[in-house]
Amino acid sequence: MVKPYKNHTQAARQDFYFRAFLQKTYLLKKYILLFISFISFLSCKNSEKATNIELTEFRTAIDSLYHAKIPSDGPGAAVLVSYQGNMLIGKGFGARNVEINEPVTPSTNFRIASVSKQFTALCILKLMDEGKLSLQDSVQKFLPYAIFKNMTIEQLINHTSGLPSFDDYFLNHWDRNQIVENKDVLNWLLTNPKLDFKPGEGWEYSNTAYLMLAIIVEEASGMEFSAYAKKYVFQPLGMDSTNYYSLADPIYIPERAFCYEQDSTGKYEKMDGFFMNGILGDGAVYTSINDYYQYDVALRKKKFLSETTQELLYKPSSIQNKNGDVRNYAMGWRVTDTAAYHTGGWLGANAFVIRYSNKPLTVGIFMNTNTLFTSGLVDETLRLTQAYLIENNQ
């Protein structure tokens, strides 16, 4: 069992890594800007960079790319390319446990950080189909506190609630011998910290909001959040090894990929004991590319949700307009005209998924370190995938 760090040296390292993570989060936002342009590039069938490759060559090219970027004895990655319901690529590289050099496989379960938000949103949509809530319900229906006045469930999902970030408070005013849980963030909100803006009058990416969504799932269902997700979302979608994981109430994760970051000497250090790893909803899903493939196939059959609710999944629900940079957000997904996608970043974990709406293509990359978005792996994987599809007139 992974336990929280106890001594002062480890606490200082926590600060260093987390503040570095916040800086990387800022850089990730800049990456998303570039990536949106890249999606448009991939939508064009006449890409100058496309090379003529068939399936065997495609798989060889992916192997070469990942072997060049990922050392066999360091933290690794798993990559999924699914087209027309077929897993074209499903492979692991590097190690899920660096200390004993256990390899990553397609069934290795990775922490997928904010890619988890789509599953929190699915829990809400499933409850909506069950008649237990509505997206337009007041948050106060389930959480009857002043800070949630005039705030709807949909605004929590689409980042227009105005709820402030909890990071600074828990970094600076919390006993790190105690694991932070959702209830602790709720208790902090009950002190009425200032909203970033009035509900519905702005847009700010909000992890806090997704923690509150997890609590609403509990209030509406009468079940613990992770148990509801397991029974009513993961298992029906064929994701038998997928779970939400809280360090405050740890469970066994089969074939778990531990999370690593490099220190100044180049040594890999585990990040799994971070004291904020008890929160659920904004992240904290562990899943494999095998399970994610099953999920993608099931969702594309459009039988998990009602027809009306299914239509909401990728429908833009809010618009972020920052200095002319316009982005749309749906039910736990960023969306464009041709794709739904999400990135994820946490201490020692990166994840990326994209599901195209103009073709039956899904790509996912999970990594148990923090270098996915600086390695070029996302862009190169998508470029090679597009080259293969062009060659085969897809």
C-alpha positions as CSV (number, residue, x, y, z in Angstrom):
1,M,0.0,0.0,0.0
2,V,1.3,3.5,-0.9
3,K,1.4,5.7,2.1
4,P,1.7,9.5,2.4
5,Y,5.1,11.0,2.8
6,K,5.9,11.8,6.5
7,N,9.3,13.6,6.8
8,H,10.2,17.2,6.1
9,T,12.6,16.4,3.2
10,Q,9.8,14.5,1.4
11,A,7.3,17.4,2.2
12,A,9.8,19.9,0.6
13,R,10.0,17.6,-2.5
14,Q,6.2,17.5,-2.6
15,D,6.2,21.3,-2.8
16,F,8.9,21.4,-5.5
17,Y,7.2,18.7,-7.6
18,F,3.7,20.2,-7.2
19,R,4.7,23.7,-8.0
20,A,6.6,22.4,-11.0
21,F,3.4,20.5,-12.0
22,L,1.4,23.8,-11.8
23,Q,4.0,25.4,-14.1
24,K,3.7,22.4,-16.5
25,T,-0.1,22.8,-16.4
26,Y,0.3,26.4,-17.7
27,L,2.6,25.0,-20.5
28,L,0.0,22.3,-21.2
29,K,-2.6,25.0,-21.8
30,K,-0.3,26.5,-24.4
31,Y,0.2,23.0,-25.9
32,I,-3.6,22.6,-26.3
33,L,-3.6,25.8,-28.4
34,L,-1.1,24.3,-30.7
35,F,-2.9,21.0,-30.7
36,I,-6.2,22.4,-31.9
37,S,-4.4,23.6,-35.0
38,F,-2.9,20.1,-35.3
39,I,-6.4,18.5,-35.3
40,S,-7.3,20.7,-38.3
41,F,-4.1,19.5,-39.9
42,L,-5.1,15.9,-39.4
43,S,-8.5,16.6,-40.9
44,C,-6.9,17.3,-44.3
45,K,-6.3,14.2,-46.4
46,N,-3.6,15.9,-48.4
47,S,-1.0,16.2,-45.7
48,E,2.5,16.9,-47.1
49,K,4.0,15.0,-44.1
50,A,2.0,11.8,-44.7
51,T,4.1,8.9,-45.8
52,N,2.9,5.7,-47.5
53,I,2.6,3.0,-44.9
54,E,0.5,-0.1,-44.4
55,L,-0.5,-1.8,-41.2
56,T,2.7,-3.8,-40.6
57,E,4.8,-0.7,-41.4
58,F,2.5,1.4,-39.3
59,R,3.0,-0.8,-36.3
60,T,6.8,-0.8,-36.9
61,A,6.8,2.9,-37.2
62,I,4.9,3.3,-33.8
63,D,7.4,0.8,-32.2
64,S,10.4,2.8,-33.5
65,L,8.9,6.1,-32.3
66,Y,8.2,4.9,-28.7
67,H,11.4,2.9,-28.4
68,A,13.3,6.0,-29.3
69,K,11.5,8.1,-26.8
70,I,11.1,5.7,-23.9
71,P,13.9,3.8,-22.2
72,S,13.1,0.2,-21.5
73,D,14.1,0.5,-17.8
74,G,12.4,3.9,-17.2
75,P,8.7,4.9,-16.8
76,G,6.7,3.9,-19.8
77,A,3.6,4.5,-21.9
78,A,0.8,2.6,-23.5
79,V,-0.7,3.6,-26.8
80,L,-4.1,2.8,-28.4
81,V,-5.2,3.3,-31.9
82,S,-8.7,2.1,-32.6
83,Y,-10.3,2.3,-36.1
84,Q,-13.8,1.0,-37.1
85,G,-13.9,-0.9,-33.8
86,N,-10.6,-2.7,-34.4
87,M,-7.5,-2.2,-32.2
88,L,-4.9,-1.4,-34.8
89,I,-2.3,-0.5,-32.1
90,G,-2.4,-1.7,-28.5
91,K,1.0,-1.9,-26.9
92,G,3.1,-0.9,-23.9
93,F,6.6,0.5,-23.7
94,G,8.9,1.0,-20.8
95,A,8.3,0.0,-17.1
96,R,5.2,0.3,-15.0
97,N,7.4,-0.3,-11.9
98,V,10.9,1.0,-12.4
99,E,12.3,-0.4,-9.2
100,I,11.8,-4.0,-10.4
101,N,11.5,-3.3,-14.1
102,E,8.0,-4.7,-14.6
103,P,7.0,-3.9,-18.2
104,V,4.0,-1.9,-19.4
105,T,1.5,-4.0,-21.2
106,P,-1.9,-3.2,-22.8
107,S,-3.5,-4.3,-19.5
108,T,-1.4,-2.0,-17.3
109,N,-3.6,0.4,-15.4
110,F,-2.4,4.0,-15.5
111,R,-3.5,7.1,-13.6
112,I,-5.1,9.2,-16.3
113,A,-5.5,12.5,-14.4
114,S,-8.1,14.9,-16.0
115,V,-9.0,12.4,-18.7
116,S,-11.0,11.0,-15.8
117,K,-13.5,13.9,-16.0
118,Q,-15.4,12.2,-18.8
119,F,-16.2,9.4,-16.5
120,T,-17.4,11.8,-13.7
121,A,-19.6,13.4,-16.3
122,L,-20.9,10.0,-17.4
123,C,-21.9,9.2,-13.8
124,I,-24.0,12.4,-13.8
125,L,-25.5,11.6,-17.2
126,K,-26.4,8.1,-16.1
127,L,-28.1,9.5,-13.0
128,M,-30.0,11.9,-15.3
129,D,-31.2,8.9,-17.3
130,E,-32.3,7.3,-14.1
131,G,-34.4,10.4,-13.3
132,K,-32.4,11.3,-10.2
133,L,-31.2,14.7,-11.3
134,S,-31.1,17.2,-14.2
135,L,-28.3,19.2,-15.6
136,Q,-30.3,22.3,-14.8
137,D,-30.8,21.3,-11.2
138,S,-29.5,23.8,-8.6
139,V,-26.4,22.5,-6.9
140,Q,-28.1,23.6,-3.7
141,K,-30.6,20.8,-4.3
142,F,-27.9,18.4,-3.3
143,L,-25.4,20.7,-1.4
144,P,-27.6,23.3,0.4
145,Y,-24.9,25.8,1.1
146,A,-24.5,29.5,0.4
147,I,-21.5,29.3,-1.9
148,F,-23.6,27.2,-4.4
149,K,-26.3,29.8,-4.8
150,N,-27.5,30.2,-8.4
151,M,-25.2,27.4,-9.6
152,T,-26.3,24.5,-11.7
153,I,-24.9,21.0,-12.2
154,E,-24.2,21.8,-15.8
155,Q,-22.1,24.8,-14.8
156,L,-20.0,22.4,-12.7
157,I,-19.4,20.2,-15.7
158,N,-18.6,22.9,-18.2
159,H,-16.3,25.0,-16.0
160,T,-18.7,28.0,-15.7
161,S,-19.5,27.6,-12.0
162,G,-16.9,30.2,-10.8
163,L,-15.8,27.9,-7.9
164,P,-12.2,28.8,-6.9
165,S,-9.2,26.4,-7.0
166,F,-8.5,24.5,-3.8
167,D,-4.7,24.1,-4.5
168,D,-3.3,27.1,-2.6
169,Y,-5.3,26.5,0.5
170,F,-4.3,22.9,0.9
171,L,-0.6,23.5,-0.1
172,N,-0.3,26.3,2.6
173,H,-2.7,25.5,5.4
174,W,-3.1,21.7,5.6
175,D,-1.4,19.1,7.7
176,R,0.3,16.9,5.2
177,N,0.1,13.9,7.4
178,Q,-3.6,13.9,6.5
179,I,-4.8,12.8,3.1
180,V,-7.0,15.4,1.5
181,E,-10.5,14.1,0.5
182,N,-13.5,15.5,-1.3
183,K,-15.2,16.2,2.0
184,D,-12.2,18.4,3.1
185,V,-12.5,20.5,-0.1
186,L,-16.3,20.9,0.6
187,N,-15.6,22.0,4.1
188,W,-13.2,24.6,2.8
189,L,-15.8,25.8,0.4
190,L,-18.2,26.2,3.3
191,T,-15.9,29.0,4.6
192,N,-17.1,30.9,1.6
193,P,-13.9,31.7,-0.3
194,K,-14.5,34.3,-3.0
195,L,-15.9,32.9,-6.3
196,D,-13.8,33.6,-9.4
197,F,-16.9,35.0,-11.0
198,K,-20.7,34.7,-10.7
199,P,-22.0,31.3,-11.9
200,G,-22.5,31.4,-15.7
201,E,-20.7,34.7,-16.2
202,G,-17.2,33.4,-17.0
203,W,-15.1,30.3,-17.8
204,E,-12.3,28.9,-15.8
205,Y,-11.1,25.3,-15.8
206,S,-12.2,23.9,-12.4
207,N,-11.0,20.8,-10.7
208,T,-13.0,21.9,-7.6
209,A,-16.2,21.7,-9.6
210,Y,-15.6,18.0,-10.5
211,L,-15.0,17.1,-6.8
212,M,-18.4,18.6,-6.1
213,L,-19.9,16.5,-9.0
214,A,-18.5,13.4,-7.3
215,I,-20.3,14.4,-4.0
216,I,-23.5,15.1,-6.0
217,V,-23.3,11.5,-7.4
218,E,-23.2,10.2,-3.8
219,E,-26.1,12.4,-2.7
220,A,-28.3,11.5,-5.7
221,S,-27.4,7.7,-5.8
222,G,-27.0,7.0,-2.1
223,M,-23.8,5.2,-3.0
224,E,-20.1,6.0,-2.5
225,F,-18.9,7.7,-5.6
226,S,-16.2,5.1,-6.7
227,A,-18.7,2.3,-6.0
228,Y,-21.4,3.9,-8.2
229,A,-18.9,4.5,-11.0
230,K,-17.7,0.9,-10.8
231,K,-21.2,-0.6,-10.9
232,Y,-23.0,1.7,-13.2
233,V,-20.3,3.0,-15.6
234,F,-17.1,1.0,-15.7
235,Q,-18.6,-2.6,-15.5
236,P,-21.4,-2.0,-18.0
237,L,-18.9,-0.5,-20.4
238,G,-16.6,-3.5,-20.2
239,M,-14.0,-1.7,-18.1
240,D,-13.6,-4.5,-15.5
241,S,-10.1,-3.4,-14.2
242,T,-10.9,0.3,-14.1
243,N,-11.4,2.1,-10.8
244,Y,-11.3,5.5,-9.1
245,Y,-8.5,5.4,-6.6
246,S,-8.2,7.3,-3.3
247,L,-5.1,7.2,-1.2
248,A,-7.4,7.8,1.8
249,D,-9.1,4.5,1.2
250,P,-6.7,2.5,-1.0
251,I,-7.7,-0.5,-3.0
252,Y,-5.6,-3.0,-5.0
253,I,-5.0,-1.9,-8.6
254,P,-4.0,-4.8,-10.8
255,E,-0.9,-4.3,-12.9
256,R,-0.6,-0.8,-11.6
257,A,1.7,1.8,-13.2
258,F,3.3,3.7,-10.5
259,C,3.9,7.5,-11.1
260,Y,7.4,8.9,-11.4
261,E,9.2,12.1,-11.9
262,Q,13.0,12.7,-12.3
263,D,14.8,14.7,-9.6
264,S,17.8,17.0,-10.4
265,T,20.2,14.0,-10.5
266,G,18.1,12.1,-13.1
267,K,16.8,9.6,-10.5
268,Y,13.2,8.6,-10.8
269,E,11.1,9.2,-7.7
270,K,7.6,7.8,-7.0
271,M,4.9,10.4,-6.7
272,D,2.1,8.1,-5.5
273,G,2.2,9.2,-1.8
274,F,1.3,12.8,-2.5
275,F,-1.1,14.0,0.2
276,M,-3.7,15.3,-2.3
277,N,-4.1,11.9,-3.8
278,G,-7.3,11.3,-1.8
279,I,-9.6,13.4,-4.0
280,L,-11.9,11.9,-6.6
281,G,-13.8,13.2,-9.6
282,D,-11.4,15.7,-11.2
283,G,-9.0,12.8,-11.8
284,A,-8.0,9.6,-10.0
285,V,-9.2,7.0,-12.5
286,Y,-6.8,4.1,-13.2
287,T,-7.4,2.3,-16.5
288,S,-5.7,0.5,-19.2
289,I,-5.7,0.8,-23.0
290,N,-7.5,-2.5,-23.1
291,D,-10.3,-1.2,-20.9
292,Y,-10.4,2.2,-22.7
293,Y,-10.7,0.3,-26.0
294,Q,-13.7,-1.6,-24.7
295,Y,-15.2,1.7,-23.4
296,D,-14.7,3.5,-26.8
297,V,-16.3,0.6,-28.7
298,A,-19.3,0.5,-26.3
299,L,-19.9,4.3,-26.5
300,R,-19.8,4.3,-30.3
301,K,-22.6,1.7,-30.3
302,K,-24.7,4.4,-28.5
303,K,-26.5,2.0,-26.2
304,F,-25.1,3.0,-22.8
305,L,-27.1,6.2,-22.5
306,S,-30.5,7.2,-23.8
307,E,-30.6,8.7,-27.2
308,T,-31.3,12.1,-25.9
309,T,-28.6,12.0,-23.3
310,Q,-26.1,10.5,-25.7
311,E,-26.5,13.6,-27.9
312,L,-25.3,15.8,-25.0
313,L,-21.9,13.9,-24.6
314,Y,-20.0,15.8,-27.3
315,K,-22.3,18.8,-27.7
316,P,-20.6,22.1,-26.8
317,S,-22.0,23.3,-23.5
318,S,-19.8,26.2,-22.8
319,I,-17.4,28.5,-24.7
320,Q,-14.0,29.7,-23.5
321,N,-12.9,32.8,-25.2
322,K,-9.6,34.1,-24.0
323,N,-7.9,36.8,-26.1
324,G,-9.5,35.5,-29.3
325,D,-8.7,31.9,-28.5
326,V,-12.1,30.2,-28.6
327,R,-12.6,26.6,-27.3
328,N,-15.7,24.5,-26.6
329,Y,-16.3,22.2,-23.7
330,A,-18.9,19.4,-23.5
331,M,-19.5,16.6,-20.9
332,G,-16.0,16.1,-19.7
333,W,-14.5,16.7,-23.2
334,R,-13.0,19.5,-25.1
335,V,-14.7,19.5,-28.5
336,T,-14.0,20.9,-32.0
337,D,-16.0,20.4,-35.2
338,T,-14.2,17.1,-35.9
339,A,-13.1,15.7,-32.6
340,A,-13.5,15.4,-28.8
341,Y,-10.3,15.2,-26.8
342,H,-8.8,15.7,-23.4
343,T,-5.4,15.9,-21.8
344,G,-4.5,14.9,-18.3
345,G,-1.6,15.8,-16.1
346,W,-0.8,15.1,-12.5
347,L,2.3,14.3,-10.5
348,G,4.1,11.6,-12.4
349,A,1.2,11.0,-14.8
350,N,0.2,12.2,-18.3
351,A,-2.7,11.1,-20.5
352,F,-4.2,12.1,-23.8
353,V,-7.2,10.8,-25.7
354,I,-8.9,11.9,-28.9
355,R,-12.1,10.6,-30.4
356,Y,-12.9,11.8,-33.9
357,S,-16.4,12.6,-34.9
358,N,-15.8,12.6,-38.6
359,K,-14.2,9.2,-38.7
360,P,-14.4,6.0,-36.5
361,L,-11.0,6.7,-35.0
362,T,-9.8,6.9,-31.4
363,V,-6.3,7.4,-30.1
364,G,-5.1,7.2,-26.5
365,I,-1.7,7.5,-24.9
366,F,-1.2,6.9,-21.1
367,M,2.2,7.6,-19.4
368,N,3.4,7.1,-15.9
369,T,5.7,10.1,-15.9
370,N,5.3,13.8,-16.9
371,T,6.9,14.1,-20.3
372,L,4.2,13.1,-22.7
373,F,3.5,16.7,-23.9
374,T,7.1,17.6,-24.3
375,S,8.2,14.4,-26.0
376,G,6.5,14.9,-29.4
377,L,4.7,11.5,-28.9
378,V,1.2,12.9,-29.3
379,D,1.9,14.8,-32.5
380,E,4.0,12.0,-34.1
381,T,1.5,9.2,-33.1
382,L,-1.4,11.2,-34.7
383,R,0.7,12.0,-37.8
384,L,1.6,8.3,-38.3
385,T,-2.0,7.3,-37.8
386,Q,-3.2,9.8,-40.4
387,A,-0.5,8.6,-42.8
388,Y,-1.7,5.0,-42.4
389,L,-5.4,6.0,-43.0
390,I,-4.6,8.1,-46.0
391,E,-2.6,5.2,-47.6
392,N,-5.6,3.0,-47.1
393,N,-8.1,5.5,-48.4
394,Q,-9.8,5.9,-45.0
